Amino acid sequence: MFDPGVERKFPYLMGYLRHLTQRTWIPTMINWGLVLGAIGAGVAIWGGISHQVTTIAAGVFALAVGGYFAVRFRRNQATNAVEDPRTERARRVAHLMVSLSQHKRLHRDLDEGSLLMMEEAARGWTRAHAALDTGAWVDPYRINTLAGLRERLRNAADAGIADIMGLYQPYLPPEAQPRAWTDYASEFVESFVKTRTPTRATIPAIFWDANEVADKLCRLAEEAERISLHGDPQAQPIPGQAIDHVLGEIKVRSVAETELDAQQIKLN
C-alpha cells in the first residue's frame, strides 16, 4: 500500500493515513442486503400471484421495510458527510498522499520538514487515542464523570490533525502522477551531492501554523496520558462524599422539622 521506505521513516503518519483511508464493507453489505431483500420480495410477490394472498402480503411488507431502511441509511450517510467537512477534506488529502506514496513521490511533492511535522502530529493523535482507552478513562468508577471530557478530547484530537491535513491540501498536486525517469535520476544525483535541486519540494508558508497545531496535539496527548495514569482531580470522587451528602440532607431536614415544631407550638 505504501512506499516501504516512507512507511519505515514515518510510521505514525502512515498509520493515520491508513486509518482515514481504510475501507469499511458494512455499508456495502447493507446495500447488497437491501437489494437482495428487494429482489426476494419481488420474487415472493410474483410467486404469490399464482399461489396465495399471504405470500403477496409478506413480499410487499419485506419490500416496504427494505425500502424504508435503504432511504434512512442514505439520509444518515448524507447527514454525516455534511456534519463533518473537515474530516471529509482530511480523508481526500489522505487518499492523495497514499497515491503519492504508491507512486514513490510523496517525499518529492512534500518537503521532509512537513512530513516530520505530520509524523509528530500523528504520533500525538495516536498517543491521545491510545490513552483514552486505558487507565482512569475506562475505570468503571470514573467512566461516568470522565465521559464528557473523554469525548471532547477525542474530537479535539481528530479535529486538530484534520486541520493540519486541510492546511496542506493547496500545496499538494491535484492528483498523483507516475514519476518520470528524470526525477529518479535527479534523486540519485541528490544522494551523492549535498546541494538539493529545485525538484525537491520546499517548506510551504503554512508550515508554522500546522506546526503549532502539532505541538498542541502533543500537549493534548500528554494530558490524556496524565489523566489515564492519575485520574482527573476535579472528577475524582472524594472518599465518603456520598455519606456527607446524605448526612447533610438529614441535618437540613432535622432543622426544618425543628423549626416547624416550634411554629406549631407557638400557634397552639
C-alpha positions in Angstrom: 0.0 0.0 0.0 2.7 2.5 1.0 6.3 3.0 -0.1 8.2 0.8 2.3 10.9 3.4 2.8 8.4 6.1 3.6 6.5 3.8 5.9 9.6 3.0 7.9 10.5 6.6 8.2 7.0 7.9 9.1 5.2 5.0 10.8 2.7 7.1 12.7 1.8 9.3 9.7 1.3 6.2 7.6 -0.8 4.6 10.3 -3.1 7.7 10.4 -3.4 7.7 6.6 -4.3 4.0 6.8 -6.9 4.8 9.4 -8.5 7.5 7.3 -8.5 5.6 4.0 -9.4 2.1 5.2 -12.5 0.8 3.5 -15.4 -0.5 5.5 -17.5 -3.2 4.0 -20.5 -2.7 6.3 -22.3 0.0 4.2 -21.7 -2.1 1.0 -23.0 -5.3 2.7 -26.1 -3.4 3.9 -26.8 -2.1 0.4 -26.4 -5.5 -1.1 -28.6 -7.0 1.6 -31.3 -4.5 0.9 -31.0 -5.1 -2.9 -31.3 -8.9 -2.4 -34.1 -8.4 0.0 -36.0 -6.3 -2.5 -35.3 -9.0 -5.2 -36.5 -11.7 -2.9 -39.7 -9.7 -2.1 -40.3 -9.2 -5.8 -39.9 -13.0 -6.4 -42.3 -13.7 -3.5 -44.9 -11.3 -5.0 -44.5 -12.9 -8.4 -44.8 -16.4 -7.0 -47.7 -15.4 -4.8 -49.8 -14.2 -7.7 -50.3 -17.8 -8.7 -50.5 -19.2 -5.1 -51.9 -17.3 -2.2 -52.5 -13.8 -1.0 -50.5 -14.3 2.2 -47.3 -14.6 0.2 -48.0 -11.4 -1.7 -48.6 -9.6 1.6 -45.3 -10.9 3.0 -43.5 -9.8 -0.1 -45.0 -6.3 0.0 -44.1 -5.9 3.7 -40.5 -7.0 3.1 -40.2 -4.6 0.1 -41.6 -1.7 2.2 -39.3 -2.4 5.1 -36.2 -2.8 2.9 -37.0 0.5 1.1 -37.5 2.3 4.4 -34.1 1.3 5.8 -32.4 2.0 2.5 -33.7 5.6 2.4 -32.9 6.1 6.1 -29.4 4.7 5.6 -28.7 7.0 2.7 -30.0 10.0 4.6 -27.8 9.2 7.6 -24.8 8.9 5.2 -25.6 12.3 3.7 -26.1 13.9 7.1 -22.8 12.6 8.4 -21.0 13.9 5.3 -22.4 17.4 5.9 -21.8 17.5 9.6 -18.0 16.9 9.5 -16.5 18.6 6.4 -13.0 18.8 8.0 -12.8 15.0 8.3 -14.0 14.6 4.7 -11.4 17.1 3.5 -8.7 15.3 5.5 -9.8 12.0 4.0 -9.4 13.4 0.5 -5.9 14.6 1.3 -5.1 11.2 2.9 -6.2 9.4 -0.2 -4.0 11.7 -2.3 -1.0 11.2 0.0 -1.5 7.4 -0.2 -1.5 7.6 -4.0 1.7 9.7 -4.0 3.3 7.2 -1.7 2.3 4.4 -4.0 4.0 6.2 -6.9 7.0 6.8 -4.7 6.8 10.5 -5.0 5.4 11.6 -1.6 8.8 12.7 -0.4 9.3 14.7 -3.6 6.0 16.6 -3.6 6.1 17.3 0.2 9.2 18.5 1.9 10.8 16.4 4.6 10.2 19.1 7.3 6.5 19.0 6.7 6.5 15.2 6.7 8.4 15.1 10.0 5.9 17.6 11.5 3.0 15.5 10.3 4.7 12.4 11.8 4.9 14.2 15.2 1.2 15.3 14.9 0.2 11.7 14.0 2.2 10.4 16.9 0.3 12.8 19.3 -3.0 11.8 17.8 -2.1 8.1 18.2 -1.0 8.6 21.8 -4.2 10.5 22.7 -6.4 7.9 21.3 -4.5 5.1 23.0 -4.6 6.8 26.4 -8.4 7.3 26.1 -8.8 3.5 26.1 -6.8 2.8 29.2 -6.5 3.7 32.9 -8.9 6.1 34.5 -10.7 6.8 31.2 -12.2 3.3 31.3 -12.3 2.8 35.1 -15.8 1.7 36.0 -15.9 4.1 39.0 -14.8 7.1 37.0 -16.1 6.5 33.4 -19.3 8.4 34.0 -17.6 11.5 35.4 -15.0 11.5 32.6 -17.3 10.5 29.7 -17.9 14.1 28.5 -14.2 15.1 28.8 -13.2 11.9 27.0 -15.4 12.6 24.1 -14.3 16.2 23.8 -10.7 15.2 23.9 -11.1 12.6 21.2 -13.0 15.0 19.0 -10.3 17.7 19.6 -7.5 15.3 18.6 -9.4 14.3 15.4 -10.1 17.9 14.5 -6.5 19.0 15.2 -4.8 16.6 12.8 -7.6 17.1 10.3 -6.8 20.8 10.3 -3.2 20.0 9.5 -4.2 17.9 6.6 -6.5 20.6 5.3 -3.8 23.2 5.5 -1.6 21.2 3.2 -4.3 20.5 0.6 -3.4 23.5 -1.6 0.3 22.6 -1.6 -0.2 19.1 -2.9 -0.7 18.2 -6.6 -4.4 17.7 -7.6 -3.7 14.1 -8.4 -0.9 11.6 -8.2 1.1 11.0 -11.4 3.8 8.4 -12.0 7.3 9.8 -11.7 9.3 10.5 -14.8 12.7 8.8 -15.2 14.4 12.2 -15.0 13.0 12.6 -11.4 14.6 9.2 -10.4 17.8 10.3 -12.0 17.7 13.6 -10.1 17.1 11.9 -6.8 20.0 9.5 -7.5 22.3 12.5 -8.0 21.0 14.2 -4.9 22.0 11.1 -2.8 25.7 11.9 -3.7 25.6 15.7 -3.8 24.8 17.9 -0.8 23.1 20.6 -2.9 19.4 19.9 -3.4 17.9 20.5 -6.8 14.7 22.5 -7.3 12.8 19.3 -8.0 12.5 18.7 -4.2 9.6 20.4 -2.5 10.3 23.4 -0.2 8.7 24.2 3.1 5.3 25.9 2.5 4.2 29.1 4.2 1.6 27.4 6.3 4.2 25.1 7.9 4.4 27.1 11.1 0.6 27.2 11.6 0.5 23.5 11.1 3.5 23.0 13.4 1.7 24.9 16.2 -1.3 22.6 15.9 1.1 19.6 16.0 2.5 21.0 19.3 -1.0 21.3 20.7 -1.7 17.7 19.8 1.3 16.6 21.7 0.2 18.5 24.8 -3.2 17.1 24.4 -1.7 13.6 24.3 0.3 14.3 27.5 -2.8 15.4 29.3 -4.7 12.3 28.2 -1.9 10.1 29.4 -1.7 12.0 32.7 -5.4 11.6 33.4 -5.2 7.9 32.3 -2.5 7.3 34.9 -3.6 9.6 37.8 -7.1 10.5 37.1 -8.6 14.0 36.9 -8.5 15.6 40.4 -11.7 17.6 39.6 -13.5 14.4 38.5 -12.3 12.1 41.2 -14.9 11.4 44.0 -13.9 12.4 47.5 -13.8 9.5 49.9 -17.1 9.4 51.9 -18.6 12.1 49.7 -21.9 10.2 49.3 -22.2 9.8 53.1 -21.5 13.6 53.5 -24.3 14.4 51.1 -26.8 12.1 52.9 -25.8 13.5 56.4 -26.2 17.0 55.1 -29.7 16.3 53.8 -30.6 14.7 57.2 -29.3 17.7 59.0 -31.3 20.1 56.8 -34.4 18.0 57.2 -33.9 17.9 61.0 -33.5 21.7 61.2 -36.6 22.2 59.1 -38.7 19.8 61.3 -37.4 21.6 64.5 -38.5 24.9 63.1 -41.9 23.5 62.0 -42.5 22.1 65.5 -41.6 25.4 67.1 -44.0 27.2 64.9 -46.8 24.8 65.7 -46.1 25.2 69.4 -46.5 29.0 69.1 -49.7 28.6 67.2 -51.2 26.3 69.9 
